[in-house]
């Protein structure tokens, strides 16, 4: 387990956090990252960044009045690849559903306009 203090980076810590996970941790090793909360958007964004990188977010806690910690477990490249593929499939399906819903809405509006 390693602990990293990223408070000095303020709201610009995301790339450094991923870099430390990739280069500073071994597979299945846990890292604790401390950062400044700011306007609270950094909390959700940090979780999203970790998910996009394919690693496990183990915990996310308020550390004190201005700081937050996230606990991350580094996963193997194989697991990350599987997650990236699953994410790409899910994203494609979501886009197809959205396009289909938009088409149905468009058709319904056209039918209503015709009826009037």
N, C-alpha and C positions, 0 to 999 in steps of 0.2 A: 504494500500500500504506500502510495506517495501522496503528498499534500502539496498543492500549488497555490500560491497567493497571486491572484490576478487583479487585485483591487487597484493597483497603480495604472492599469490600462483603462480604467473607467468603463465606458460602454463599447470599447473596441477590443474586447478580449476573445471573441469567438474563434477567430483564425488561430490565435495562439493556443487556445484550449484544445482545438482539434490537433494542432501540431504536437502538443505535449502528449496527447493520448496516443497518437501514431508513433512518435519517436521516443517518448519517455516511459511508456508502460509496456510490459510484456503481455502476451495474450493471457486472458483470465485474471490479470492484475487489476486492482481497483485504484482509482485516483480520486482525490478529493480536491475540488476546485472552489476557491473562495473568490467572490467578486462583489462589486458594489451594485446595489439594486437600482438606484436612480428612480426612474418612473415606473418600475415594475414590468415594463415590456421586455426587459432583458431576461426575466425568469422564463417566460414562455419561449422566447427566441433561443435561449440556451438549450432548452429541452428539444426544440425543433432541430437545432444544429447537431446535437448528439444523435438524434434519430436519423437525420439525413446521412451522417457519417457512418451509421450502421452499428453503433455501439449500444450498450445497455445503460440506460439511466436507472440507477439503483435507488436514488433518493434525492430529494430537493428540499432543503430546509432553510428557514430564516435563522441566521447565525446571531445577529444582534439587530439593533435598530436600522443600520444602513447596509449590512452585508448579508450575502446569501451563499450557501454552499450547495454544490451538486456533487453527487457521488456517481462515478462512471466506471463501468467494467469494460475493459477492452476485449473485443471478440476477435476470433480468427478471421483471416481473409476469406476463407470459404463461407463462413456464416455471413459476413458482410456482403459477399457476392450474391448469396441466396436472397438476402433481404432486399438488396438493390433490384434484383429481378422481380421479386414479389411486389415491390413498391412500384416499379414501372408498369407491371400488369394492372395493378389496382388503379393507378393514375389513368391509364388508357381506358379502362372500363368506366371510370368516373367521367372522363371527357365524352365518351360515347353516350352515356346516360344523359349528360347535360345537353348534348346536341340533339338527342332524341326528344327530350322534354321541350327544348326550344322549338323544335319542328312541330310538335303536337300543339303547343301554345299558338304558334303561328297559324296552323291549320284551323284551330278553333276560332281564332280572331277573324279569319277569312270567312268562315261559315257564318259567324254572327253578323259580320258586315253584309253578307249576301242576304241574310234573313231580314235585315232592316230595310 
